[in-house]
């Protein structure tokens, strides 16, 4: 998962960088750096696996509201 993909996934589920950081045990600054691509690929891969598990298993996907 790239930083851009992480950002899209986070926003799709209505999470701020701060909220995601708290859920994963990182700082908001670290999440921002991951999303910008400032952190080496190995670290991004490690956190992306945690993010995918968190989002896919714990957080419900936001559904569109019916009028």
C-alpha positions as CSV (number, residue, x, y, z in Angstrom):
1,X,0.0,0.0,0.0
2,X,1.3,3.4,-0.9
3,X,0.9,6.5,1.2
4,X,-1.7,7.8,-1.3
5,X,-3.6,4.5,-0.9
6,X,-3.4,4.8,2.9
7,X,-4.9,8.3,2.7
8,X,-7.8,7.2,0.5
9,X,-8.5,4.2,2.7
10,X,-8.4,6.4,5.8
11,X,-10.7,9.1,4.3
12,X,-13.1,6.5,2.9
13,X,-13.7,5.4,6.5
14,X,-14.1,8.9,7.8
15,X,-10.9,8.8,9.9
16,X,-8.6,11.8,10.6
17,X,-4.9,11.2,10.7
18,X,-5.2,11.7,14.5
19,X,-7.9,9.1,14.9
20,X,-6.0,6.6,12.8
21,X,-2.8,7.3,14.8
22,X,-4.6,6.7,18.1
23,X,-6.1,3.5,16.9
24,X,-2.7,2.2,15.7
25,X,-0.5,3.6,18.5
26,X,1.4,6.0,16.3
27,X,1.6,9.8,16.2
28,X,-0.5,11.9,13.8
29,X,2.8,13.2,12.4
30,X,3.9,9.7,11.6
31,X,0.7,9.0,9.7
32,X,1.1,12.2,7.8
33,X,4.7,11.3,6.9
34,X,3.6,7.9,5.7
35,X,0.9,9.4,3.5
36,X,3.4,11.9,2.0
37,X,5.8,9.1,1.2
38,X,8.5,10.5,3.6
39,X,9.1,7.2,5.3
40,X,10.9,4.2,3.8
41,X,9.0,1.5,2.0
42,X,9.5,-1.2,4.6
43,X,7.9,0.9,7.4
44,X,5.0,1.8,5.1
45,X,4.4,-1.9,4.3
46,X,4.5,-2.8,8.0
47,X,1.9,-0.2,9.0
48,X,-0.2,-0.8,5.9
49,X,-0.8,-4.4,7.0
50,X,-1.9,-3.1,10.4
51,X,-4.2,-0.5,8.8
52,X,-5.8,-3.1,6.4
53,X,-6.5,-5.4,9.3
54,X,-8.0,-2.7,11.4
55,X,-10.2,-1.2,8.7
56,X,-11.3,-4.4,7.1
57,X,-12.0,-6.3,10.4
58,X,-13.0,-3.7,12.9
59,X,-14.4,-0.6,11.2
60,X,-17.6,-0.8,9.3
61,X,-17.5,0.7,5.8
62,X,-19.4,4.0,5.5
63,X,-22.5,3.5,3.5
64,X,-24.3,6.3,1.6
65,X,-27.3,7.7,3.2
66,X,-30.6,7.2,1.5
67,X,-32.8,10.2,1.0
